[in-house]
Amino acid sequence: MKGWITGWLGLLFAFIGLEGLDGVPRYTFGTEILEDGISYIPVLIGLFGLAEVLRVLPQTSPYTIPSDVGRIVPPFHVLRKYAWSSVRSGLVGTIIGAIPGAGANVASFLAYDIGKRQASPEERAKWGKGSYEAIVCAEVANNANVGGSLLPTLTLGIPGNAAAAAILAALEMKNVVVGPTIQTENPGLIYFIYIGLIIANFLMYGMAIALVKPCVKLFSLPRTLLMPLIIPLCIVAAFAVGLDDFHVYLAFVAGIIGYVLHRFGFPLAPMVLALILGPLADENFRRSLRIFVSKFETKDWTSVVAEHWIGVILIVVVVYTFYDGIFKRGKEAEA
């Protein structure tokens, strides 16, 4: 139930601004700066950056670094144990990456939430406290999102995220026409991109191996020194989003909200997912509603459903998700 509350709260924040189709202001209270909506990046900075500072800074006990911190690569049996989680999160990241405008943040949080739902009760208790499976779900989906974003970029010319937009701009500079004929007109380009992605993964692996130990050593710094360093970084990052003070204030408000929610045990991931996906879902829902209303005026409901069978399948999936999240989990908790 707490996840539903934070999810609806994030959806409420997502509705702030001009409506996507008609341009009608919603929840702006006559303030022009709210007409552009709530950017999720300052909210993320506040929820997971400033809120963590507020939570950790009053603590006096020092950080405890595990004695086996010298081991970087997990044992083989650990990798084998979470192989299915890796495959599942990779599929989630690829599918989300193929949806224009979704981005890696959606893929990471969605894979994280799915992994938490599918994890065993013993493993679920470790989530948020250094779980291997949680890291696997989030990071695999984040990396798989890059490859998935290239699908609409190369086949339709629609970039899936900012990185894909940069690749599309580079291809246009070289007079490469993206689309269904890209493989026939530029036969070696696709393979070059594949090889580049493989090389990038190996380079990222090398950088991770080199930087993981120095990053862990940061925990040895006193909280009174580390946390004040994080606050200016959060302020600069929030200011860089819109180059104005509003996004800085938004990050601080989100930080206070995140601290209060964490204090009372409310999960933050549903709120972030609702804030990111809310505008996209709202606009497409209203567009679909207009299309259906116009068709129902001339056709009966059976023919309309037959024409849009994919939508019916998605509705069934959503209903099952609600059932699994409310009734099934509630029965397991009672048992």
ABEGO torsion letter per residue (X at the ends): XAAAAAAAAAAAAAABEBBAAAGBBBGAGGBAAAAAEBBAAAAAAAAAAAAAAAAAAABABBBBBBAAAABABBBAAAAAAAAAAAAAAAAAAAAAAABBGAEAAAAAAAAAAAAAAABBAAAAAABGAGBAAAAAAAAAAAAAAAAAAAAAAAAAGBBABAAAAAAAAAAAAAGBBBEAAAAAABAAAAAAAAAAAAAAAAAAAAAAAAAAAAAAAAAABBAAAAAAAAAAAAAAAAAAAAGBAAAAAAAAAAAAAAAAAAAAGBBAAAAAAAAAAAAAAAAAAAAAAAAAAAAAAABBAAAAAAABAAAAAAAAAAAAAAAAAAAAAAAAAAX
